[in-house]
Amino acid sequence: MQHKVLILDFGSQYTQLIARRVRELNIFCEIKPYNFVLEDTSEYKAVILSGSPYSVRGEDVLHPELKNIKGKLPLLAVCYGSQYLAHFYGGKVAPSKTREYGRAHLSFIDKEETLFENINDGSQVWMSHSDTITELPDHYKMIASTKDVENAAYKIEGEDTFAIQFHPEVYHSTDGKKLLENFLVNIAGVSQDWTPNSFIEETVSELKEKLGNDKVILGLSGGVDSTVAAVLLNKAIGDNLQGIFVNNGLLRKGEFESVLKQYEGMGLNVKGVDASDKFISALKGVTEPEQKRKIIGRVFIEVFDEESHQIDDAKWLGQGTIYPDVIESVSATGGPSATIKSHHNVGGLPDFMKLKVVEPLRMLFKDEVRRVGKSLGIHEELLGRHPFPGPGLGIRILGEVTEEKVKILQEVDSIFINGLKEWNLYNNVWQAGAMLLPVESVGVMGDERTYEKVVALRAVESTDGMTADWVDLPYEFLRKTSNEIINKVKGVNRVVYDISSKPPATIEWE
Ligand code: XMP
């Protein structure tokens, strides 16, 4: 059985990063809320306690259930975790005298300590805390200090329990990953066998067992997640997977046809449903962005429901949910998706939403989905695609959406995106697109004055879309692209480039 590591989440902004680092070591791990009760110690090989925005001295202190963990399994406590094990086991934690945020340097007490193997004395670590451990309980042994933090790391004698005040998971802790490896591999004996191929093998065999001869319906979008989910399901159940790809009329130019063709080439059983007219007519006269989103969502559900009724005895609904969505909905404080779900009235759900749900990617981070996709032989071009919003060009056409405006924007977008590819800029950009603005401006073409549309180009770099910065595209590229757009796209006489970061702006304009 594959070794697993348990991460208990006390709500730190860095908890996901701990999981990322562990996965980078080819070790499988799961994040559970801080109050998760571990019944069976054989399920995990090691446990990590995360940091927290809470204080162990506060009224709303978060208490984990450590009965089957501390002293029974190798345990690494980070930041809050470290203070928790000191404060509630006979030591003392007090407010820090100096602010302890950012860079610090470790000074080891015992250079032979396994936790610090192959890490140099003086190694840079990242601190982020306002409490500090002033006194350790009996049988606790300090193993490292920094200039401002005496008990920067300790271990508990007679146990495989280690604690560190700093954050090994952030990139600024130079040897953080090494430290995690020392703990997980050298101390806890966890094997490093979590690879895309092992994931594929295990997932396909689990899916086979779970689904048997059942039929699964899956909505495909041309995006990375739904495609990888489809290929995994197809490997497990073949044509019992019925994919549905809906053209909402708001996709990029030629996208519907080219993506369907790619799916076909991959041997996937996918039905393309062109419902463009339904979407465009439902959007007639609507200008408010949130209302547009709701209409697009509603029509999608109607179309998908209609299609799924045509598939006899489907038992399952496949979804391309990935790990960050899962973590958010089970996070210590109850993430926003938990709230959204509670608003659903089960009786009022469309039929396909009453199917059992199968989510083959629910344990993977985005880049892991890409790695798995690569191992599955999915084309690089599909795996490296920029994210594209569900409501598509509908939220990039500011104001009312019409068929004519969609056509204009598709042309503009296609020139921009193809240009990025030709100039080898596409992969340096996280997301790019064009917005059709609801203003007309004066121009001159030949001897004629024109009064035509303005488009804005946007290209951003980001890691998760939460924050983003505009990309410094070469002037020469912008000059050429702008020229091409104005010369080729009838109805556009002005091109601007968006140089706003997020925050305070957002990536989309609506
Ligand atoms: P913003 O505009 O909020 O976008 O900075 C962040 C990321 O989310 C995408 N986005 C959406 N995706 N439905 C989606 O599926 C939506 O309504 C939606 N709005 C924004 C956006 O493209 C970017 O990647």
Boltz pocket constraint, residues with backbone or C-beta under 6 A from the ligand:
constraints:
  - pocket:
      binder: B
      contacts: [[A, 293], [A, 387], [A, 388], [A, 389], [A, 390], [A, 391], [A, 431], [A, 464], [A, 465], [A, 466], [A, 502], [A, 505], [A, 506], [A, 507], [A, 508], [A, 509]]
      max_distance: 6.0
